[in-house]
Amino acid sequence: MTEYNWCHGPNCHKRHTTTRVRGVKGNKVLRTVKIRPNGWNRDTCWEYFCDQTCLRNFINKHFQEFVRLHPRTEPLETPILDPRKETVQSNWGNYTWTNTKIEVDNERNVG
């Protein structure tokens, strides 16, 4: 297996930046960026994308395929305790507001 990955951005090879220019005088090309997996990017999306633009371009081009491969046919739910409301009085005037605290019910939360 190679120690490098090529950026998966569909337009990486078309972006006009000096880091993508390769070739000899009179025969220049814009080339996809080579990414070396290392400690900070291994097992993350940055192992396959050179920057956020290429990542977003890839997602925008392929998101419908992702949804077809991994459809969500029912909602996900997380058990919670009954929400608690508390009224807070400010220290600097006659202002009050209500905070609602939502906590996960760890006894019912499985997985």
Residue pairs with C-beta under 8 A, 6 or more apart in sequence:
3 36
3 37
4 34
4 35
4 36
4 37
5 34
5 35
5 36
5 37
5 47
5 48
6 32
6 33
6 34
6 35
7 32
7 33
7 34
7 35
7 48
7 49
7 50
7 54
8 48
8 49
8 54
8 58
9 32
9 49
9 50
9 53
9 54
9 55
9 57
9 58
10 57
10 58
10 61
11 54
11 57
12 20
12 32
12 33
12 50
12 54
12 57
13 20
13 30
13 31
13 32
14 30
15 30
15 53
16 30
19 33
20 30
20 31
20 32
20 33
21 28
21 29
21 30
21 31
22 28
22 29
22 30
22 31
23 29
33 50
33 54
35 41
35 46
35 47
35 48
35 49
35 50
37 47
40 46
41 47
45 55
49 55
49 58
78 104
78 109
79 104
79 105
79 108
79 109
80 102
80 103
80 104
80 105
81 102
81 103
81 104
81 105
83 100
83 101
83 102
84 100
84 101
85 98
85 99
85 100
85 101
86 98
86 99
86 101
87 96
87 97
87 98
88 96
88 97
88 98
88 99
89 95
89 96
90 96
90 97
